[in-house]
């Protein structure tokens, strides 16, 4: 039986049971990056959040199509090219590659489809023509604009009236507008600016029409879930809804809208002027552990809650992962008790079906770790079993097997434990010191063996002797 999935729908502003239009094929669209610079920490949060959602949906439904776009035509890109002297294609190719590499380092799987705006001009033109034909758009002075007054339900997603939206927005005052709130679908391109031939002259698309076109091209006129950061609700997502619904005459563009809250750094809004602007690559530079630790840090806060990044929090996340990997390094293969393992996994992941409650799911991962440690190194499992309301046998390897699968659903703990615990760097000098210590022990030179052990400890390396041999880990 498929578990009931509940999601908070930004459109209705309430939690709703997720019922896909076609249970055999769930369709999801998430706004991707504008590729003109390195991804910053705020860019990373929706990627991780919706990666977890996609992983969950694939556990619950037979087929999922997850689309996340690349915006590679935009005025920000044009400005960066003019400022740097680089060709636009060079900038977008480099920053797209940077984005892919950075998100992979955070454990995010690639989307099923990743359309680029520059490859989707035809569907953009088709939608614009439909809007003009239906009386929802008009052309003037080489521009095509959407007529906001023509869509009475404008503002439904953000929950504000057109007047309130207009008052809180940066609205361009232009002579070609019929109404101050109208927004651009197509605009003329001058020399040196990317452009395409259209019925309204050589030009390029506005930002909002790009996502309407790419979601339509790959998911249809209406689909299940649209996601992104809550800073996109207005104007971007509001305008997407207006364009798509008016072009196709549909009651909804997406049936469920999910939005993650923003990320702050040390309690303040991230900005270059405050000196707290951090890119994902700034975090990854801390070490081979940093990508997974940052992912865990993101998941420790519910996606709709404000996330405050600190380096202390990153260190805490790494320490938690160290404990996870240490448990996995000790755990044997699970005995043949598959039904119990499945039950443990389902219990650990059940909070994800409650509007992606990742903090509670992570708490249950820690409980599975406690169960495994009780079976292998001692301790009481009573509190965990009481919380779960279960009478699971406490046997070596059992909880660890459930932990591995549940952690994988969150995109965590996929590294070999030995690799994680040993830091992932050149460890030849450590292995040599251990070999020298073993030789000293064999020669009963206890003083030298102790000296080598202490020297390694001073450098942050802990030696552990057991019946299986000598292993080491980072402190």
C-alpha positions in Angstrom: 0.0 0.0 0.0 1.4 3.4 -1.0 1.8 5.7 2.0 -0.2 8.9 2.0 1.9 11.9 1.1 0.9 15.3 2.4 2.4 18.5 1.0 1.9 22.2 1.8 0.4 23.8 -1.2 1.4 27.4 -1.6 -1.5 28.0 -3.9 -4.2 27.0 -1.3 -1.9 27.9 1.7 -2.7 24.6 3.4 -1.5 21.0 3.7 -3.1 18.7 1.2 -2.9 15.0 0.4 -0.9 14.7 -2.8 -3.0 13.1 -5.5 -1.2 13.1 -8.9 -3.2 13.6 -12.1 -1.9 10.3 -13.3 -0.7 8.0 -10.5 1.4 6.1 -13.1 3.4 9.2 -14.0 4.1 12.1 -11.6 5.4 15.3 -13.3 7.5 17.9 -11.5 9.0 21.2 -12.6 11.5 23.2 -10.5 13.1 26.5 -11.5 16.8 26.1 -12.1 19.7 28.5 -12.2 20.5 31.6 -14.3 24.0 30.7 -15.4 26.1 33.8 -15.1 28.0 33.2 -11.9 28.9 30.5 -9.4 26.0 29.1 -7.3 25.7 30.6 -3.9 24.4 28.9 -0.7 20.9 30.2 -1.3 20.9 28.6 -4.8 21.8 25.3 -3.3 18.9 25.0 -0.9 16.1 24.4 -3.4 18.3 21.9 -5.3 18.7 19.8 -2.2 15.1 20.1 -1.1 13.6 19.1 -4.4 16.2 16.4 -4.8 14.8 14.8 -1.6 11.3 15.3 -3.0 12.2 13.6 -6.3 13.8 10.7 -4.4 10.7 10.3 -2.2 8.3 10.4 -5.2 10.4 7.7 -6.9 9.9 5.5 -3.9 6.1 6.0 -3.9 5.2 6.1 -7.7 6.2 4.0 -10.7 7.4 6.9 -12.9 8.5 10.4 -12.1 9.6 13.0 -14.6 11.6 15.7 -12.8 12.4 18.8 -15.0 14.7 21.6 -13.8 15.7 24.2 -16.4 18.8 26.2 -17.2 18.2 29.9 -17.9 20.9 30.8 -20.4 19.4 33.9 -21.9 18.9 36.8 -19.5 19.9 40.4 -19.0 22.2 39.4 -16.1 24.2 37.2 -18.5 24.3 40.0 -21.0 25.6 42.4 -18.4 28.2 40.0 -17.2 29.5 39.5 -20.8 29.7 43.3 -21.3 31.5 43.7 -18.0 34.0 40.9 -18.5 34.5 40.9 -22.2 33.8 37.2 -22.4 31.5 35.7 -25.0 28.0 34.9 -23.7 28.3 31.2 -24.7 31.6 30.9 -22.9 30.1 32.3 -19.7 27.0 30.1 -19.8 29.0 26.9 -20.6 31.4 27.5 -17.8 28.9 28.4 -15.2 26.6 25.5 -16.2 29.5 23.1 -15.7 30.3 24.7 -12.4 26.7 24.4 -11.3 26.5 20.7 -12.2 29.8 19.9 -10.4 28.8 21.9 -7.3 25.3 20.2 -7.0 26.8 16.8 -7.6 29.2 17.5 -4.6 26.0 18.1 -2.5 24.7 14.7 -3.5 22.0 16.0 -5.8 21.0 13.7 -8.6 20.6 15.3 -12.0 17.0 16.0 -13.1 15.4 13.7 -15.7 15.2 16.6 -18.1 17.2 19.8 -18.1 16.0 22.1 -20.9 17.9 25.2 -21.8 16.0 28.4 -22.5 18.0 29.0 -25.7 16.8 25.6 -27.0 13.1 26.4 -26.2 12.5 29.5 -28.3 9.8 27.9 -30.5 7.5 26.9 -27.7 7.9 30.4 -26.2 6.9 32.0 -29.5 3.9 29.6 -29.7 2.6 30.6 -26.3 3.0 34.3 -27.0 1.0 33.9 -30.2 -1.7 32.1 -28.3 -1.8 34.8 -25.7 -2.2 37.5 -28.4 -4.9 35.6 -30.2 -6.8 35.1 -26.9 -6.6 38.8 -26.1 -4.2 38.4 -23.1 -1.1 40.0 -24.7 -0.4 42.8 -27.1 2.6 44.0 -29.3 4.0 47.5 -29.3 7.3 49.0 -30.3 8.9 45.6 -30.8 7.8 44.4 -27.4 5.1 41.9 -26.5 3.5 42.3 -23.1 1.1 40.3 -21.0 -2.0 42.2 -20.1 -2.5 41.7 -16.3 -6.0 43.2 -16.2 -7.1 40.5 -18.7 -6.6 37.8 -16.1 -8.9 38.5 -13.1 -7.3 35.7 -11.0 -3.9 37.4 -11.2 -2.5 37.4 -7.6 -4.1 34.2 -6.5 -0.8 32.4 -5.9 0.8 35.1 -3.8 -2.5 35.9 -2.1 -2.5 39.6 -3.0 -4.5 41.9 -5.2 -3.0 43.4 -8.3 -2.8 46.8 -6.6 -0.9 45.3 -3.6 1.4 43.4 -6.0 2.1 46.5 -8.0 2.9 48.5 -4.9 5.4 46.0 -3.7 7.1 45.3 -7.0 9.8 47.0 -9.0 7.7 48.0 -12.0 9.3 49.3 -15.1 7.6 52.5 -16.4 7.5 52.3 -20.1 5.5 54.1 -22.8 4.7 50.8 -24.6 2.7 49.5 -21.6 -1.1 49.7 -21.5 -1.1 49.1 -17.7 1.7 49.6 -15.2 1.6 46.0 -14.0 1.9 44.5 -17.5 5.1 42.4 -18.0 7.3 41.6 -21.0 7.0 38.4 -22.9 9.3 39.4 -25.8 11.7 42.4 -26.2 13.9 43.7 -29.0 17.6 42.8 -29.2 20.2 45.2 -30.4 23.6 44.5 -31.8 25.7 42.2 -29.6 22.7 41.0 -27.7 21.3 37.5 -28.2 18.2 37.3 -30.3 15.9 35.3 -32.5 13.6 36.2 -35.4 10.0 36.5 -34.4 6.7 37.9 -35.8 7.5 41.0 -33.7 11.0 41.5 -34.9 14.5 40.3 -33.8 14.4 39.9 -30.1 14.6 37.7 -27.0 12.2 36.3 -24.4 11.3 37.8 -21.1 12.3 35.7 -18.1 8.8 34.5 -17.1 7.8 33.1 -20.5 10.9 30.8 -20.5 9.6 28.5 -17.6 6.1 28.5 -19.0 7.4 27.2 -22.3 9.8 24.7 -20.9 7.3 23.2 -18.5 4.7 23.0 -21.3 7.1 21.4 -23.7 8.2 18.6 -21.3 5.2 18.2 -18.9 2.1 19.5 -20.7 -0.4 22.3 -20.2 -1.0 21.3 -16.6 1.1 19.1 -14.3 1.5 18.0 -10.7 4.1 20.0 -8.8 5.9 23.2 -9.4 8.7 24.2 -7.0 11.2 26.8 -6.2 12.3 29.3 -3.6 9.7 31.5 -2.0 11.4 34.6 -3.4 10.0 33.4 -6.8 6.4 33.5 -5.8 6.1 37.0 -7.1 6.6 38.0 -9.7 8.0 34.9 -11.4 5.6 32.2 -10.5 2.6 34.5 -10.4 3.4 35.5 -14.0 4.0 31.9 -15.1 0.6 31.0 -13.8 -1.0 33.9 -15.7 0.7 33.1 -19.0 0.2 29.4 -18.9 -3.4 29.4 -17.8 -4.4 32.2 -20.3 -2.6 30.5 -23.2 -4.2 27.1 -22.7 -7.4 27.9 -20.9 -6.6 25.6 -18.0 -7.9 25.8 -14.4 -4.4 25.4 -13.0 -0.9 25.4 -14.3 0.4 23.1 -11.5 -1.9 21.4 -8.9 0.6 21.8 -6.1 3.1 24.6 -5.6 6.0 24.0 -3.1 8.3 26.8 -2.0 11.4 26.6 0.2 12.2 29.5 2.6 15.4 31.5 2.2 18.9 31.0 3.6 20.7 33.5 5.8 24.3 33.5 6.9 25.0 34.1 10.6 21.5 35.5 11.1 21.7 38.1 8.3 20.6 38.2 4.7 23.5 37.1 2.6 25.0 39.9 0.6 28.4 41.1 -0.7 28.0 44.4 1.0 27.9 42.6 4.4 30.8 40.4 3.6 28.9 37.2 4.2 28.3 36.2 0.6 29.3 32.5 0.2 29.3 30.3 -2.8 29.0 26.6 -2.8 32.6 26.4 -3.8 33.6 28.3 -0.7 32.1 25.6 1.3 33.5 22.7 -0.7 37.0 24.2 -0.3 36.8 23.2 3.4 37.4 19.6 2.6 36.1 16.5 0.9 33.5 16.1 3.7 32.0 19.6 3.2 29.5 18.9 0.5 27.7 16.1 2.4 27.9 18.1 5.6 26.3 21.1 4.0 23.5 18.9 2.6 22.9 17.5 6.1 22.9 21.1 7.5 20.2 22.0 4.9 18.0 19.0 5.8 18.2 19.7 9.5 15.8 22.6 9.0 12.4 22.0 7.5 12.3 23.3 4.0 9.7 26.0 4.8 11.6 27.3 7.8 14.3 30.0 7.6 17.7 28.3 7.4 20.6 30.1 9.1 24.0 28.9 7.9 27.0 29.1 10.2 30.3 27.4 10.1 29.6 26.1 13.6 26.5 24.4 12.2 28.6 22.9 9.4 31.0 21.5 11.9 28.2 20.0 13.9 26.8 18.4 10.7 30.2 16.9 10.0 30.4 15.5 13.5 27.0 13.9 13.1 28.2 12.3 9.9 31.4 11.1 11.6 29.2 9.2 14.1 27.1 7.8 11.3 30.1 6.5 9.3 31.8 5.2 12.5 28.7 3.1 13.1 28.6 1.8 9.6 32.3 1.0 9.7 31.7 -1.4 12.6 28.4 -3.0 11.4 28.5 -6.4 9.8 26.2 -7.5 7.0 22.6 -7.8 8.1 21.2 -11.2 9.1 18.3 -12.6 7.0 15.4 -10.6 8.5 14.3 -8.6 5.5 10.8 -7.8 6.8 12.1 -6.2 9.9 14.6 -4.1 7.9 11.8 -2.9 5.6 9.7 -2.0 8.6 12.6 0.0 10.1 13.2 1.8 6.8 9.5 2.7 6.4 9.4 4.0 10.0 12.5 6.1 9.5 11.2 7.7 6.2 7.6 8.1 7.2 8.2 11.8 8.3 9.0 12.6 4.7 5.4 11.9 3.8 4.4 14.7 6.2 5.4 17.6 4.0 9.0 16.5 3.8 9.7 16.6 7.5 13.5 16.0 7.1 14.4 17.0 10.7 12.2 14.2 12.1 13.5 11.7 9.5 17.1 12.6 10.5 16.2 12.1 14.2 15.0 8.6 13.3 18.3 7.9 11.4 20.0 8.7 14.7 17.7 6.3 16.4 18.7 3.5 14.0 22.3 4.3 14.7 21.6 3.9 18.4 20.0 0.6 17.8 23.0 -0.6 15.8 25.5 0.6 18.4 23.5 -1.2 21.1 23.9 -4.4 19.1 27.6 -4.0 18.4 29.2 -1.9 21.1 26.6 -1.8 23.9 24.0 0.5 25.3 20.3 0.4 25.8 17.8 0.3 22.9 14.8 0.8 25.1 14.2 4.5 24.5 14.4 4.1 20.7 12.1 1.0 20.7 9.6 2.9 22.9 9.6 5.9 20.5 9.0 3.6 17.5 6.4 1.5 19.4 8.2 -1.6 18.1 9.8 -4.8 19.5 12.5 -5.1 16.9 15.3 -7.6 17.6 18.6 -5.9 18.4 21.0 -7.8 16.3 24.3 -6.7 14.7 23.8 -5.4 11.2 20.0 -5.2 11.3 19.6 -1.5 12.1 22.6 -0.6 10.0 21.0 -2.2 6.9 17.9 -0.1 7.5 20.0 3.0 8.1 21.8 2.6 4.8 18.6 2.5 2.8 16.9 5.3 4.7 20.0 7.5 4.5 20.2 6.9 0.7 16.7 8.2 0.4 17.9 11.5 1.9 21.1 11.4 -0.3 23.3 10.8 2.7 26.1 8.3 3.8 26.8 7.0 0.3 30.6 7.2 0.8 32.6 4.1 1.9 32.9 4.5 5.6 36.7 4.0 5.5 37.1 6.7 2.9 35.0 9.2 5.0 36.7 8.4 8.3 40.1 8.8 6.7 39.4 12.1 5.2 39.7 11.2 1.5 43.2 12.7 1.2 46.6 11.2 0.6 47.0 8.9 3.6 50.3 7.2 2.7 52.1 8.8 5.6 49.4 7.5 8.1 49.6 4.0 6.7 53.4 4.1 7.0 53.2 5.3 10.6 50.7 2.5 11.4 53.0 -0.1 9.8 56.0 1.2 11.8 53.9 1.0 15.0 52.9 -2.6 14.2 56.5 -3.4 13.6 57.4 -1.8 17.0 54.7 -3.8 18.7 55.9 -7.0 17.1 59.4 -6.3 18.4 57.8 -5.5 21.8 59.2 -2.0 21.6 56.2 -0.6 23.5 57.7 2.8 24.0 58.1 3.4 20.3 54.7 2.0 19.5 53.2 4.4 22.0 55.2 7.3 20.6 53.9 6.6 17.1 50.3 6.4 18.4 50.6 9.7 20.2 52.3 11.4 17.3 49.3 10.4 15.1 46.9 11.6 17.7 48.5 15.0 17.8 47.9 15.2 14.1 44.2 14.3 14.5 44.4 10.6 13.7 43.0 8.0 16.2 44.3 4.4 16.1 41.9 1.6 17.0 43.1 -1.9 17.6 40.7 -4.8 17.4 40.6 -8.6 16.7 40.2 -7.7 13.0 43.4 -5.6 13.0 44.3 -1.9 13.3 42.2 0.8 11.8 42.3 4.6 12.0 40.0 7.5 11.7 40.1 11.3 12.0 39.3 12.8 15.4 
